[in-house]
Amino acid sequence: MMKIDCQSHIFPLEYVDILMQVNSFLKSDDTFIPLRTEQIDDQVYQVSYSGWQSFRLDLNVYDPVAKLKSMDEAGVDLAIVSINIPNPCLLPDRLSVAGARTINDYITNLIQDKPDRFAGFASLPWNLPAAAIEEIDRIAKLGFRGAMLYPHIAGQKLESPQFEPVYTHLEACNLPIIFHPTVPAWGEAIQDFSMIPMIGFQIDTSFGLLRLILSGIFERHPRLKVVLPHTGGVLPYMMGRIDHQTEIMGRATDHISQPVSTYLRQNVYFDLVSPSVESIAFAHRFIGGDRLLFASDDPWVKPTVFTQLVDQMQITAGERQQIYSQNAQKLFGL
């Protein structure tokens, strides 16, 4: 049974070099969360966000040879790779374009070296919409399968009018959006007890997608597709209340003509990166076997964790094949 991993991460050293350049910028406004990157060992760095959260960045675990080993252990045939965080649209303008191109060039080289094992999701300089559109045209020609988006763009709301042309262009190019968490713009409120990566990421991606729906992005761009990670964040569990607020209470309906749950089921796919058979089973019941994508979040979680969970699911062989590969093949044109 073919397996396609729809959330698998790489990290180029050349992009780390760009992150190190950010250290020389003084924060002059609130348009991006200040980043600081420091080398703490050979191939090992620490990235800090506003003093709220720090992450260890060990390039050794992102090595393509290590990734292929993890894939082979889990029987994964193809990984659609991307970077995780920090994303280029958090960088100062003069570095964000270079950052996105550096990431995408690295992924292109990986694909050219192992076309049967790797495909790619592109990074975009969303903070510079015209440049983002140029990069979409470039990566589309290179065969990328989608583009990454985060719950905020350098602190700006996803529905801000300047980003509308980017959504329009992605829809026209038939390129799905792949959501991924980043440190929330409100991360200071939950910086204690490691709550940012523990639960803040999932809540923030849920807010981000809900903003897209309620602002009418899918009303105006009905063919635009989005992958929401981590079994849909908190949205599946709260959808009854959300629909009640819009459909019964009549709130936040200025830009939508259908229930929020309708857009979710028409335009959105979930990946299953939540290491719990209960949460995966609930996501399956909520969104359906034809809208759930196998993924691992490698190298943070080994793909074998999720192959074991998918194999435990009480579903038909046909649904298991949909989750492992067929849904990805259809959505991404593989």
One Martini backbone bead per residue (centre of mass of N, CA, C, O) as a GRO file, in nm:
protein
  334
    1MET     BB    1   0.091   0.040   0.027
    2MET     BB    2   0.086   0.352  -0.037
    3LYS     BB    3   0.291   0.631   0.101
    4ILE     BB    4   0.212   0.977   0.198
    5ASP     BB    5   0.385   1.253   0.329
    6CYS     BB    6   0.228   1.578   0.425
    7GLN     BB    7   0.447   1.617   0.684
    8SER     BB    8   0.777   1.725   0.607
    9HIS     BB    9   1.101   1.831   0.723
   10ILE     BB   10   1.327   2.092   0.644
   11PHE     BB   11   1.676   2.254   0.669
   12PRO     BB   12   1.867   2.492   0.549
   13LEU     BB   13   2.169   2.637   0.592
   14GLU     BB   14   2.117   2.889   0.411
   15TYR     BB   15   1.879   2.985   0.593
   16VAL     BB   16   2.036   3.027   0.851
   17ASP     BB   17   2.211   3.255   0.741
   18ILE     BB   18   1.967   3.447   0.718
   19LEU     BB   19   1.882   3.442   1.015
   20MET     BB   20   2.148   3.568   1.123
   21GLN     BB   21   2.093   3.851   0.988
   22VAL     BB   22   1.855   3.940   1.176
   23ASN     BB   23   2.024   4.025   1.430
   24SER     BB   24   2.094   4.324   1.304
   25PHE     BB   25   1.802   4.394   1.362
   26LEU     BB   26   1.601   4.640   1.466
   27LYS     BB   27   1.322   4.712   1.628
   28SER     BB   28   1.082   4.951   1.471
   29ASP     BB   29   0.827   4.762   1.486
   30ASP     BB   30   0.517   4.542   1.455
   31THR     BB   31   0.562   4.349   1.181
   32PHE     BB   32   0.750   4.158   1.361
   33ILE     BB   33   0.885   3.893   1.515
   34PRO     BB   34   1.148   3.874   1.692
   35LEU     BB   35   1.459   3.734   1.598
   36ARG     BB   36   1.697   3.482   1.727
   37THR     BB   37   2.015   3.345   1.619
   38GLU     BB   38   2.213   3.072   1.759
   39GLN     BB   39   2.510   2.914   1.801
   40ILE     BB   40   2.577   2.599   2.003
   41ASP     BB   41   2.678   2.409   1.765
   42ASP     BB   42   2.732   2.178   1.548
   43GLN     BB   43   2.446   2.223   1.362
   44VAL     BB   44   2.347   2.407   1.613
   45TYR     BB   45   2.052   2.592   1.714
   46GLN     BB   46   1.890   2.897   1.836
   47VAL     BB   47   1.546   3.002   1.838
   48SER     BB   48   1.404   3.322   1.910
   49TYR     BB   49   1.084   3.465   2.035
   50SER     BB   50   1.066   3.751   2.206
   51GLY     BB   51   1.129   3.559   2.466
   52TRP     BB   52   0.893   3.333   2.467
   53GLN     BB   53   1.049   3.134   2.254
   54SER     BB   54   1.246   2.834   2.215
   55PHE     BB   55   1.444   2.659   1.961
   56ARG     BB   56   1.590   2.376   1.855
   57LEU     BB   57   1.834   2.354   1.578
   58ASP     BB   58   1.896   2.045   1.418
   59LEU     BB   59   2.035   1.960   1.118
   60ASN     BB   60   2.074   1.652   1.142
   61VAL     BB   61   1.756   1.573   1.146
   62TYR     BB   62   1.722   1.705   0.837
   63ASP     BB   63   1.861   1.506   0.688
   64PRO     BB   64   1.800   1.326   0.405
   65VAL     BB   65   1.910   1.054   0.504
   66ALA     BB   66   1.740   1.044   0.764
   67LYS     BB   67   1.468   1.064   0.624
   68LEU     BB   68   1.485   0.808   0.450
   69LYS     BB   69   1.507   0.619   0.689
   70SER     BB   70   1.230   0.686   0.815
   71MET     BB   71   1.066   0.610   0.569
   72ASP     BB   72   1.155   0.313   0.545
   73GLU     BB   73   1.059   0.220   0.828
   74ALA     BB   74   0.743   0.310   0.737
   75GLY     BB   75   0.686   0.284   0.422
   76VAL     BB   76   0.757   0.551   0.277
   77ASP     BB   77   0.756   0.677  -0.046
   78LEU     BB   78   0.653   0.989   0.002
   79ALA     BB   79   0.769   1.328   0.057
   80ILE     BB   80   0.631   1.641   0.147
   81VAL     BB   81   0.830   1.913   0.167
   82SER     BB   82   0.922   2.145   0.437
   83ILE     BB   83   0.919   2.397   0.633
   84ASN     BB   84   0.857   2.535   0.931
   85ILE     BB   85   1.035   2.709   1.161
   86PRO     BB   86   1.097   2.998   1.044
   87ASN     BB   87   0.936   3.203   0.835
   88PRO     BB   88   0.989   3.445   0.589
   89CYS     BB   89   0.749   3.650   0.682
   90LEU     BB   90   0.918   3.729   0.955
   91LEU     BB   91   1.104   3.887   0.796
   92PRO     BB   92   1.260   4.117   0.671
   93ASP     BB   93   1.205   4.223   0.361
   94ARG     BB   94   1.508   4.187   0.248
   95LEU     BB   95   1.489   3.858   0.340
   96SER     BB   96   1.227   3.704   0.252
   97VAL     BB   97   1.285   3.639  -0.043
   98ALA     BB   98   1.551   3.492  -0.003
   99GLY     BB   99   1.438   3.278   0.185
  100ALA     BB  100   1.232   3.146  -0.005
  101ARG     BB  101   1.426   3.077  -0.238
  102THR     BB  102   1.619   2.900  -0.076
  103ILE     BB  103   1.418   2.684   0.002
  104ASN     BB  104   1.311   2.611  -0.285
  105ASP     BB  105   1.585   2.531  -0.404
  106TYR     BB  106   1.643   2.301  -0.212
  107ILE     BB  107   1.395   2.130  -0.282
  108THR     BB  108   1.453   2.104  -0.581
  109ASN     BB  109   1.715   1.941  -0.542
  110LEU     BB  110   1.589   1.702  -0.398
  111ILE     BB  111   1.397   1.620  -0.628
  112GLN     BB  112   1.616   1.580  -0.847
  113ASP     BB  113   1.762   1.351  -0.683
  114LYS     BB  114   1.452   1.235  -0.563
  115PRO     BB  115   1.168   1.200  -0.740
  116ASP     BB  116   1.048   0.930  -0.587
  117ARG     BB  117   1.060   1.075  -0.270
  118PHE     BB  118   1.010   1.386  -0.356
  119ALA     BB  119   0.827   1.674  -0.265
  120GLY     BB  120   0.672   2.019  -0.267
  121PHE     BB  121   0.649   2.297  -0.045
  122ALA     BB  122   0.618   2.633  -0.048
  123SER     BB  123   0.765   2.934   0.014
  124LEU     BB  124   0.652   3.269   0.110
  125PRO     BB  125   0.641   3.633   0.081
  126TRP     BB  126   0.364   3.746   0.216
  127ASN     BB  127   0.460   4.044   0.306
  128LEU     BB  128   0.501   4.045  -0.030
  129PRO     BB  129   0.271   4.000  -0.258
  130ALA     BB  130   0.418   4.043  -0.530
  131ALA     BB  131   0.648   3.842  -0.463
  132ALA     BB  132   0.467   3.598  -0.413
  133ILE     BB  133   0.358   3.579  -0.702
  134GLU     BB  134   0.629   3.532  -0.837
  135GLU     BB  135   0.691   3.269  -0.677
  136ILE     BB  136   0.453   3.106  -0.775
  137ASP     BB  137   0.539   3.097  -1.072
  138ARG     BB  138   0.808   2.954  -1.019
  139ILE     BB  139   0.709   2.696  -0.856
  140ALA     BB  140   0.512   2.590  -1.065
  141LYS     BB  141   0.738   2.522  -1.277
  142LEU     BB  142   0.885   2.322  -1.055
  143GLY     BB  143   0.637   2.139  -0.917
  144PHE     BB  144   0.483   2.233  -0.694
  145ARG     BB  145   0.199   2.141  -0.458
  146GLY     BB  146   0.229   2.401  -0.269
  147ALA     BB  147   0.159   2.643   0.003
  148MET     BB  148   0.258   2.814   0.269
  149LEU     BB  149   0.082   2.889   0.585
  150TYR     BB  150   0.008   3.116   0.848
  151PRO     BB  151  -0.183   3.262   1.107
  152HIS     BB  152   0.033   3.487   1.039
  153ILE     BB  153   0.172   3.798   0.890
  154ALA     BB  154   0.368   3.953   1.072
  155GLY     BB  155   0.088   4.010   1.252
  156GLN     BB  156  -0.106   3.981   1.024
  157LYS     BB  157  -0.399   3.935   0.884
  158LEU     BB  158  -0.518   3.713   0.651
  159GLU     BB  159  -0.768   3.916   0.550
  160SER     BB  160  -0.607   4.121   0.438
  161PRO     BB  161  -0.628   4.286   0.138
  162GLN     BB  162  -0.324   4.244   0.033
  163PHE     BB  163  -0.376   3.910   0.007
  164GLU     BB  164  -0.588   3.849  -0.213
  165PRO     BB  165  -0.405   3.807  -0.472
  166VAL     BB  166  -0.280   3.543  -0.365
  167TYR     BB  167  -0.533   3.373  -0.354
  168THR     BB  168  -0.608   3.410  -0.648
  169HIS     BB  169  -0.346   3.277  -0.764
  170LEU     BB  170  -0.364   3.001  -0.630
  171GLU     BB  171  -0.630   2.925  -0.758
  172ALA     BB  172  -0.539   2.956  -1.059
  173CYS     BB  173  -0.292   2.736  -1.002
  174ASN     BB  174  -0.388   2.500  -0.822
  175LEU     BB  175  -0.281   2.574  -0.516
  176PRO     BB  176  -0.250   2.470  -0.220
  177ILE     BB  177  -0.286   2.524   0.120
  178ILE     BB  178  -0.044   2.503   0.393
  179PHE     BB  179  -0.073   2.473   0.709
  180HIS     BB  180   0.123   2.627   0.981
  181PRO     BB  181   0.266   2.679   1.256
  182THR     BB  182   0.331   2.950   1.482
  183VAL     BB  183   0.409   3.196   1.668
  184PRO     BB  184   0.202   3.375   1.825
  185ALA     BB  185   0.111   3.705   1.854
  186TRP     BB  186  -0.003   3.601   2.161
  187GLY     BB  187   0.232   3.436   2.312
  188GLU     BB  188   0.278   3.580   2.587
  189ALA     BB  189   0.017   3.455   2.733
  190ILE     BB  190   0.161   3.134   2.677
  191GLN     BB  191   0.474   3.093   2.769
  192ASP     BB  192   0.412   2.910   2.982
  193PHE     BB  193   0.470   2.569   3.010
  194SER     BB  194   0.484   2.520   2.695
  195MET     BB  195   0.202   2.623   2.549
  196ILE     BB  196   0.266   2.688   2.261
  197PRO     BB  197   0.333   2.392   2.149
  198MET     BB  198   0.112   2.230   2.301
  199ILE     BB  199  -0.158   2.442   2.204
  200GLY     BB  200  -0.120   2.713   2.051
  201PHE     BB  201  -0.086   2.617   1.763
  202GLN     BB  202  -0.374   2.488   1.724
  203ILE     BB  203  -0.537   2.740   1.790
  204ASP     BB  204  -0.413   2.933   1.578
  205THR     BB  205  -0.492   2.774   1.324
  206SER     BB  206  -0.794   2.792   1.381
  207PHE     BB  207  -0.817   3.096   1.364
  208GLY     BB  208  -0.705   3.127   1.079
  209LEU     BB  209  -0.925   2.965   0.929
  210LEU     BB  210  -1.170   3.117   1.041
  211ARG     BB  211  -1.096   3.382   0.906
  212LEU     BB  212  -1.119   3.287   0.616
  213ILE     BB  213  -1.414   3.212   0.627
  214LEU     BB  214  -1.551   3.476   0.757
  215SER     BB  215  -1.416   3.670   0.524
  216GLY     BB  216  -1.472   3.505   0.234
  217ILE     BB  217  -1.255   3.345   0.075
  218PHE     BB  218  -1.438   3.095  -0.021
  219GLU     BB  219  -1.657   3.263  -0.154
  220ARG     BB  220  -1.446   3.393  -0.368
  221HIS     BB  221  -1.270   3.096  -0.353
  222PRO     BB  222  -1.400   2.790  -0.415
  223ARG     BB  223  -1.119   2.635  -0.528
  224LEU     BB  224  -0.983   2.661  -0.266
  225LYS     BB  225  -0.731   2.484  -0.086
  226VAL     BB  226  -0.690   2.332   0.248
  227VAL     BB  227  -0.450   2.242   0.500
  228LEU     BB  228  -0.514   2.117   0.821
  229PRO     BB  229  -0.355   2.051   1.095
  230HIS     BB  230  -0.395   1.846   1.356
  231THR     BB  231  -0.698   1.748   1.313
  232GLY     BB  232  -0.810   2.064   1.306
  233GLY     BB  233  -0.764   2.118   1.584
  234VAL     BB  234  -1.056   2.271   1.738
  235LEU     BB  235  -1.292   2.275   1.528
  236PRO     BB  236  -1.446   2.002   1.548
  237TYR     BB  237  -1.527   2.051   1.860
  238MET     BB  238  -1.666   2.359   1.788
  239MET     BB  239  -1.879   2.355   1.547
  240GLY     BB  240  -2.151   2.373   1.685
  241ARG     BB  241  -2.107   2.660   1.799
  242ILE     BB  242  -2.031   2.808   1.542
  243ASP     BB  243  -2.294   2.753   1.387
  244HIS     BB  244  -2.479   2.878   1.598
  245GLN     BB  245  -2.366   3.167   1.581
  246THR     BB  246  -2.441   3.205   1.275
  247GLU     BB  247  -2.733   3.060   1.227
  248ILE     BB  248  -2.884   3.157   1.500
  249MET     BB  249  -2.739   3.437   1.596
  250GLY     BB  250  -2.613   3.599   1.338
  251ARG     BB  251  -2.300   3.587   1.339
  252ALA     BB  252  -2.060   3.658   1.112
  253THR     BB  253  -2.233   3.686   0.801
  254ASP     BB  254  -2.134   3.904   0.587
  255HIS     BB  255  -1.927   3.685   0.405
  256ILE     BB  256  -2.148   3.452   0.423
  257SER     BB  257  -2.383   3.177   0.296
  258GLN     BB  258  -2.272   2.954   0.489
  259PRO     BB  259  -2.177   2.736   0.686
  260VAL     BB  260  -1.880   2.673   0.821
  261SER     BB  261  -1.888   2.360   0.781
  262THR     BB  262  -1.910   2.370   0.473
  263TYR     BB  263  -1.633   2.488   0.409
  264LEU     BB  264  -1.472   2.275   0.555
  265ARG     BB  265  -1.583   2.033   0.365
  266GLN     BB  266  -1.505   2.173   0.078
  267ASN     BB  267  -1.190   2.317   0.136
  268VAL     BB  268  -1.090   2.098   0.356
  269TYR     BB  269  -0.808   1.943   0.503
  270PHE     BB  270  -0.667   1.687   0.702
  271ASP     BB  271  -0.427   1.607   0.910
  272LEU     BB  272  -0.288   1.338   1.146
  273VAL     BB  273  -0.115   1.522   1.357
  274SER     BB  274  -0.209   1.314   1.626
  275PRO     BB  275  -0.098   1.103   1.886
  276SER     BB  276  -0.417   0.971   1.853
  277VAL     BB  277  -0.671   0.757   1.798
  278GLU     BB  278  -0.908   0.938   1.887
  279SER     BB  279  -0.852   1.195   1.713
  280ILE     BB  280  -0.846   1.050   1.440
  281ALA     BB  281  -1.129   0.929   1.456
  282PHE     BB  282  -1.278   1.199   1.477
  283ALA     BB  283  -1.176   1.325   1.216
  284HIS     BB  284  -1.298   1.107   1.037
  285ARG     BB  285  -1.595   1.155   1.116
  286PHE     BB  286  -1.602   1.458   1.037
  287ILE     BB  287  -1.447   1.468   0.732
  288GLY     BB  288  -1.350   1.203   0.621
  289GLY     BB  289  -1.170   0.977   0.424
  290ASP     BB  290  -1.147   1.203   0.174
  291ARG     BB  291  -0.995   1.435   0.400
  292LEU     BB  292  -0.745   1.257   0.487
  293LEU     BB  293  -0.393   1.290   0.580
  294PHE     BB  294  -0.100   1.166   0.574
  295ALA     BB  295   0.128   1.227   0.856
  296SER     BB  296   0.422   1.330   1.086
  297ASP     BB  297   0.643   1.569   1.144
  298ASP     BB  298   0.907   1.524   1.037
  299PRO     BB  299   1.137   1.488   1.305
  300TRP     BB  300   0.939   1.509   1.561
  301VAL     BB  301   0.796   1.260   1.427
  302LYS     BB  302   0.770   0.944   1.358
  303PRO     BB  303   0.616   0.771   1.108
  304THR     BB  304   0.555   0.508   1.274
  305VAL     BB  305   0.342   0.627   1.462
  306PHE     BB  306   0.123   0.667   1.222
  307THR     BB  307   0.109   0.389   1.099
  308GLN     BB  308   0.003   0.253   1.354
  309LEU     BB  309  -0.257   0.422   1.379
  310VAL     BB  310  -0.383   0.366   1.102
  311ASP     BB  311  -0.382   0.050   1.139
  312GLN     BB  312  -0.597   0.079   1.390
  313MET     BB  313  -0.820   0.166   1.230
  314GLN     BB  314  -1.181   0.143   1.188
  315ILE     BB  315  -1.148   0.064   0.860
  316THR     BB  316  -1.127   0.041   0.545
  317ALA     BB  317  -0.912  -0.030   0.297
  318GLY     BB  318  -0.998   0.208   0.119
  319GLU     BB  319  -0.961   0.433   0.334
  320ARG     BB  320  -0.664   0.377   0.392
  321GLN     BB  321  -0.571   0.447   0.104
  322GLN     BB  322  -0.667   0.735   0.104
  323ILE     BB  323  -0.491   0.835   0.342
  324TYR     BB  324  -0.207   0.741   0.238
  325SER     BB  325  -0.262   0.855  -0.095
  326GLN     BB  326  -0.517   0.936  -0.271
  327ASN     BB  327  -0.574   1.220  -0.162
  328ALA     BB  328  -0.299   1.339  -0.239
  329GLN     BB  329  -0.306   1.278  -0.540
  330LYS     BB  330  -0.556   1.454  -0.596
  331LEU     BB  331  -0.478   1.729  -0.462
  332PHE     BB  332  -0.156   1.737  -0.589
  333GLY     BB  333  -0.103   1.579  -0.858
  334LEU     BB  334   0.065   1.280  -0.833
   0.00000   0.00000   0.00000
